[in-house]
């Protein structure tokens, strides 16, 4: 590993710290933050080494958007969308007979 690769790895680590900090402020657990940081950092280093700047741009874009998309909110939206709704009674009433 040359000095350029080490410098680029450190720069990528600093870039990944920004969305990781957003997740920390949102209340994510320490283990989740560590897994997120390591996963995105390793993906970005691999993208630079293997794919070049185009792949790195995609990885960094996903890294910055991911903290805004929370898993809990996504599941809540799915539950609301597919939750059974109470049935509305549309049976016609006999108006000629008194109730009871």
N, C-alpha and C positions, 0 to 999 in steps of 0.2 A: 504494500500500500504506500503510495506516494503522498507527499504533503498536500497535493491538490485534492486527492480523494478524502483525506482526513478533514481538510477544511470544508469541503462540500458536505461531508457527513455532519459536521458540527452546525453548518448553516441550515441544513435540513432539519436538524433537531430543534434549532431555535424557531423555525417556521412551524413545526408541529406543536410546539409549546403553546402557541396562541389558541388554537381550538381546544387543546387539552385544558387550558385555563378556563375557557368558557364552560366546559363540562364540569369542572370543579366548582365553579360558582353556581352552577345549576343544581349541585348537590349530589353528584355521582360518587360512588364509592371509590376508595383508593385503588382497589384491585382492578376495577373497570378502567380507571384512568391510566394505570400502568399498562394494561393490555392494549388500550386504544393507542397510547403513545408509541409503544414498541411496534405494534402492528403497522401503523401509518408510517413510522420512521423507516422500518425495514422495507416496506413497499416502495417508499420514495427513493431509498438508496438503491434498491434493485432496479427501479425504473430508470434512474440516471445511468447506472452501469450498463444495463442491458438495452434499454429502449431509447434513451435520449430525452431531449426536452419535451417532445410531444406527449410522451407517456407521463413524465413528471407533472406536466400541467394538469392532466386528468386526475392524478393522485392528489395533488395539492387542492384542486377544486373540491373533490369529494371530502377531503379532510376538513375544509373550512365550512362545508355545508352540513356535514354530519351532526355537529353539536346542536343545530337548530331543529333537527328532526329527532324527536324523542320516541323511544319505543313505547312508552306508556301512553302517550297521546295518540299514537297510531292505533294501538289496540283499543283504546277508548272510542275512537272514531269508528272502527269496525264494529264494535259492540253496538253503538248507537244506530249504525246503518242497518244491521241485520237483527236487531232485537225485535222480539215479537211485540206487536202493538195490541193494545186491548181492542176487542171487537166492539163496534158500535151497534147498538140495537136499532135496527131499521124496520122492525116488524110493525105493520100498520095496526093501529089501535082501533077497536070498535068504538065508535063515537056514540052509537045508539044506546049502549048499555052503560049503566052507572058503574063506576069502579067498585070493586069489592065483591 
